[in-house]
Amino acid sequence: MANFFKASDKRPTKAKIKSNVVINIDKLDMNGCGVGNYQNKAIFIDGCLPLEKVEARLVEQKNKFYRAKLIKVNVASSKRVRVQCQHFSLCGGCDLQHLDYEEQLVFKQQKVTELLSRSGIDNNVISQLPWQEPIVSQPWHYRRKARIGVQFDKKSQATIGFRQKATNQLVSIKSCSTLIKPLSDIFPILQTLIAKLSVKKAIGHIEVIGTQGQHSEQVLTLVVRQLRALSEQDRVLWLACAQQHQWQVVFDLGKNNVEQLTDHQALTYTLIDDIDIAFVSDDFIQVNQDVNKNMIEQAINWLALESSDRLLDLFCGLGNFSLPIAKRVEQVVGVEGVQTMVDKAKTNAAKNQLGNCQFYQADLNSAWLEQSWAKNNFTKVLLDPARAGAQLVVSQLAKLAIGTILYVSCDPATLARDSQILLTQGYKIEKIALIDMFSQTKHVETMILFSK
């Protein structure tokens, strides 16, 4: 007798998107998002904390997980604090404002530890990591440089602010408590000014920078990306606003074409030992001045520098580490991938009368051991790479037989990968510490001292 297939009347349960659910939050993921369980799948809900019971609306269903939007916290964590920013639920700039600051540091340390463990480092090493006190600053009004977005609708009305979470659309910002004062309250001023401009939709973004002037006064600089020619009427409006608020204003017209609207002091920031670093608006600098100074002091202390040391500073940038270290050692060689940064590092060394620094351009993501600068019998190494890390660098360092390596990282995932390489080469971790450059956010920087 033939057997015919008969479809089952039982259908798999499918969640109805945009329906409300009640979820117990178990943990935070690497991005600071709350994670619970729903229908035997992980469910991710921004704005939640472990041990909370929340009501949320399902917005996305995938094969292995759900996403939901927080509606209400029914049972709050004891670690929850009142958020300071009215834009927190929309703006993508901060992730952890609702978490007590000390607990933010706990979360970040756990994040680094977990990523080190995932990289394959021995569990005994992980369990005995020699954590030191974190490098911190005040948790608010710490950021001295930021890019403010400007978008226009069909009616040429401007939205001025930062990107929304997980989109390219902007949130209209009224105030930002992570920016230094008075940059934190610059948004309504820009909104009023831009509404008066005659050349609509001409602004791409505005870079805001707070620095210290020649007489220790605060200098506020705005670099305006101007996509079309500036009319005389608009130039007058910008100048009046700049004079009223004591801004330096520079227009970036593209193709290295720059117009300075106001009298202009060179952009500089001050390190320890009164060392001044000159830069331009599109150069990379550490945005948290207090953390940067503390980070440099800790690097100097951990390296236990001696007057006879010869230090190799890889990914040296403008000389942020090189110049303070040069005051304490026999020689510093700084290496950077971009020639213009090398030139500026040389200028900064000369400006600060430091003659024992040499700077070179090299692609550190290639074989560089045969370069002349690599043959100086260095005693110590400092590296401060970008987010991509320094995989090829650390793979070659063992051949230089340098006993001390200080790694400053802005990405814990690539740090974990590179740390595993160094440990395999016979190094051990002497010290490790968080660098909280960006409080209220998921971002974490780390300093690790390795010895052979």
N, C-alpha and C positions, 0 to 999 in steps of 0.2 A: 504494500500500500504506500502510495506516495506521501511524503511528508512535506507540507507547505509551511513556509515561514509566516508566523503571525506576530505582528508588532505588539510589544508589551503595552499594556494600558498605563504602566507606571512611567512617568516622565521625570527626568532629573529636575530637582528644584532649582530654579533660576531666580536670582535676586532681582527685584524690581528696581531699576535705576531711578533715582530721585525719591526713593522711599526712605523713611527714617528707621534707624536701628539704635539699640542701646549696646554699647561696647565697653568691656573692661580693658584698660590699657596696661600692657605688660612691660613695655620697655620703649626706649627711643632708638631709632635707627641712626646711621652715621650722619644723617642730615638733620638730626634733632626732631624728626617727625614721630609722633606717637604710633605704636604698633600694637594691635590687638588681634583677636581671632574671630572670624565670622564664617560660618558654614565650612569649617575646616580649612580655611584659607587665611593668610595674613591680610589684615586690613590696615591701611595707612591713613592717619588723620592728623593733619597739621594742628599745632596749638595745644596738644594734649601732653600729659606727663604720666609716668608710671604710677600705677595704683589708683588711677582715676577711673570713675565710671562716667561715661559721656553719652550724650545723644548726638547722633550725626546723620547726615543725609548721604546716601550712596550716590556717587557721581560717575564712577567708572568701574567696570568689571573686566578682568583679564583671566586667563587660564589659571594663573597661580596666585592672584591677589585681587583685592578690592581697594579702591580709594573712596574716601568719604570726606565731607565738609562738616566741621564742627558746628553744631547748633547750640548745645548747652552742656555745661559741666554739672552733672548731678552730684557727684562726690569728688571734691577737689583734693589734690595732693597737698601735704603740709609744706612742700617745697614751692608751691605756686605763689607768685607775687603779682601785684597789680602792674600791668604794663604801663610804661611811661608815655608811649607814642600812640597818638590817635589813629595812625595809619598802619599799625602793626598787622592787622588781619589781612591787609592787601599788599603792602609793600614787600618786595623781595629782599630788602637790605638786611633785615634782622630776622633771626629764627628763634631766639631763646629769651626774649624779653620777659616772658612769663615765668621763667625759671630763676630762682634765687641765685645770686651771682656766685656764691661759693659752690653751689651745685653745678653751675655752668662749668667751673673748673674741674669738678669731679667727672662730669660727662666727657669733657675733652681728654682728660687723662685716660679714662676707660677706652675712648675711641682710639687713641694712639696705641695703647696696650693691645687691644683687639687686633688692630691691623698688623702690629709686629708679630702677633701670634699666628695670624693667617698666612704670613709670609714664609712660615716654616721654621722659624727660630725655635730652638729647643725650649720646652715648657719650663725647665729648671731656670733657664736664663730669664724667661718672662716673669716667673714668680719672684725672682730676686732683683728685678730692675731697681737700680739705685736712684729712685726719684728724689729730686731736690725741690726746694720751694719754687713755685711758679713766678715768672716775671710778669708783673701786672702794673697797671696804672689805674687812675680813676675810671670807673666803668662807663661814664658818660662824658660827652663833650671832649673826645680825645682825637677825633679825626681831623687832620689839617689839610687834606686834599681829597677832592671828590669830583666826579663828572655828573652834572645835572642834565638830564635829558629834556628836550623840547619837542613836542609833537603838536601838529595843527590839524584841526578837523576841516570839513568842507567849507565852513563859514570863517575859516582863518582864526578860530579861537584856539589859544595855546593851552596845552597841558604841560605843566612844568613840574618835574619831579624825578622819581626813580621807577625802575621797572617793577611791574607786578610779579608776584610769585609765578614762576614757570611760564611767563609770556613775554612778548616784546612790547606790550602796551604799558604806558606809563600810569602811575598813580599821581594824582595832583597832590603835592606835598605843601603843607602850611608851615611845618617846622620839623627839624630833624635833630634829635637830642644826641646823636653820635658825633655830629660836626662840632668843631670848636665854636665858641661864641666870637663874634656875632654872625658867623657863617650859618649857624643853625637856623636863623630867622630871615634868611635872605630871599626865600621863595616868594612871599607876597610882594616884596619890592620888585622882583623880576617880573612877576605877573602883571603888575600895574604898568611897568615900563614897556614891556613887549606889546601890551594892548595898544599903546600909543604909536608904535612904529608904523611908518608908511609902507615899507617894503615887507609885506607879510610873508610868512613861511621861509624867511631867509636864514633863520638860525637853526643849526643842526644840534648843537649842544653847548654847554657852558662849563668850562673847567674852573673850579674855585680852589684857591690855594691860600693858606694862611702861613706867613713866615715872619721872621724877626728882622726889623730894619737895622740900619747902620747905628742907630742910637737906642737899640733895644725896644723900639716901639713895634707894635704889631702892624704888619703890612698885609692887606687883603688884595689879592690879584684875581681878576676874572679874565679868562681867555675864551673869547667868543668865536665859535666856529661859524663863520659867515659864508653862506652858500651863494649869495648874490651880492652885487655891488651895494655898498652902503650909501644911502642918499644923504644929502647934506642935512636935511631935517632930522633924520635918525641919528646922525653924528652929534647934532646939538643936544638931542634928548639923552643920549648915552653920556655925554660929557657932563651935563647938568646933574644927572643921577650919580655919576662917579664922584663928582666934587662934593655933593651932599653927603655921601656915605664914606668918603675917603677911600675909594677903590682905585687901584691901578687897572686899567682896561686895555686889553690887547685883542685885536681882531686877527684871527687865523683865516686867511682868504684862500688857503689851499696852495699846493705846489710851492711850498716854502715862501709864500708871500704873506708877510705879517705887517700889520699897521698898528702902531702904538698910539692910542688915543690920548693918553695922559703922560705926564712926566713919569719916568719909570726907574725904580730901583731894581738892581739885579736880584734875582731870586737866590736866596741862600738859606741854609739852616745850620745851626750850631750843634756840635758834638761835645763830648767831654774834652777837657783841656783847652776849651775855647777854640777848637778847630772849626773852621767854617767850610761848608761844602756848597759850591755854586752849582746851580742846575737850571734847566729850562723846563717849561710846563709839561712837555711830553716825556721827560726823563722819569725813570722809576725812582721813587724815594719811599722810605718807610713812612706810612701815614700817621703813625702814633709816635710823637716825638719823645714822650717820657719812656715808653717801652723801648724805643730804639736806643736811647742812652743807657738804660739799665741792661739791655741786651749786650751792648758793647762792653760795658764794665764787667759783666759776667763772663764774656768770652775771654777777656784779658785775664781774669782771675783763674778760670778753669785751665787755660793754656799754661799757667805758671811761667809767664814769659821771663826770660833772662836776657841780659844785654848782649850775650853772644849768640842768641837765636837768629836763624835765618828762616823766615816764614813765607810760605807760598799761599797766596790768597786767590782762590779760584772762584770765578763769577764775581769779580771784585766791584763791578759797577762803577760808581763815581768815586770810590775810595772810602766808603762808609766804615768798613773795618780796617782797611789798610793804613789809613793815616793815623788814627789813635795808636795802633799797634806799632807803627814806625817809630814813635817816640820812646819805645821801650826795648827795641831790639837792634841788632846789627844791620839787618837788611830785610826789606819786604819786597817780594815780587808779586804783582797783581796781574791777573790774566782775565780777559773779558772777550766775549765773542764779537762785540760791535765796536768798530774802530772809533766812532765818535765818542763813545763812553770812555774808551782808553785815553783819547785826547783830553777829555774833561778831567779824568783822574790825574793825568800828568799836570794839568793846569792847577787843580786843587792842591796837589803836593807842593808845587812851586809857590803858590799863594801862601801856604802855611809854613814855608821855609823848611820843608822836609826833603833833604837830599839823598836819603837812603832808601827811596822808593823807586822801583822801575815797573813800568806797566807795558803789557804786550797784548796784541790781538791774536786770538787763536780760536779755532773751532774746537771746543772741549768735548764735543760729541763725536770726535774722531780720534785717531791715534796721534798723540802729541808728545810722547816720551822722547822723541828724537829732536824736539825743538831745543834751541840753545838755552833758553831760559829754564828748561826742566833739569838742567845738569848743574845746579848750584849747591848740591849737598844740603838740602833743606833739613831743618831739625823738626819743624812742625808745619801742619797744613790746616787751613781754614777753608771750608767751602760753603757757599750760600747760593745754591742753584734756584732756578725758577721751578714751577710746579712739576715740570717734566723730570726733575731729579737729576741724578748724576751717575747713571749706571756705568757708562764707559769710563768716567773719571775714576770711580772707586775700583773698577776692575784693573786699572793701570797703576793705582797708587802703591799697591803692594810691592811692585818692582822697584820703587824708590826707597824702600826700607825705612820709611819715616815712622817713628815711634808713636807720635801723637797726632790725631786727626780730630778736629772739631767740625761737626756737621750742623749747620743751621738750616732748618727745613721749613718750607711754607706749605708742604703737602704731606700728610702722614702716610699716604699710600705709597708714594715713591720713596719716602724715607724708609719705610719698612723693607721694601725691595732692596734698597742699597745697603741697609744695615745687615741684612742677611749675607750679602756679598762680602762685606768687611769681616763679619764674624767667621765666615768660611775661610778667609785669608789669614786667620789667626789673631784678629783683634778681639778685644773684649770691651764691654760698655762700662766705663768708669762712673759716668754721671749722666743723668737725663732730666730735663725740665721742660715744662710747658712755657711757651712765650705767648701771652694773651694779647696779641696785636689788635684783635678785633673783638672786643667784648660785645655781648648780646647777639653774636652770630655763631654759626656752626664752625666757622673757620678756626683752625688751630695751627700754630707754629711750634716747633720743637727744637731744642738744642741737645745734642748728644756728644759726649766726649768719649772717643775711642783710644785705647792704648794697645800697643803690640805686646 
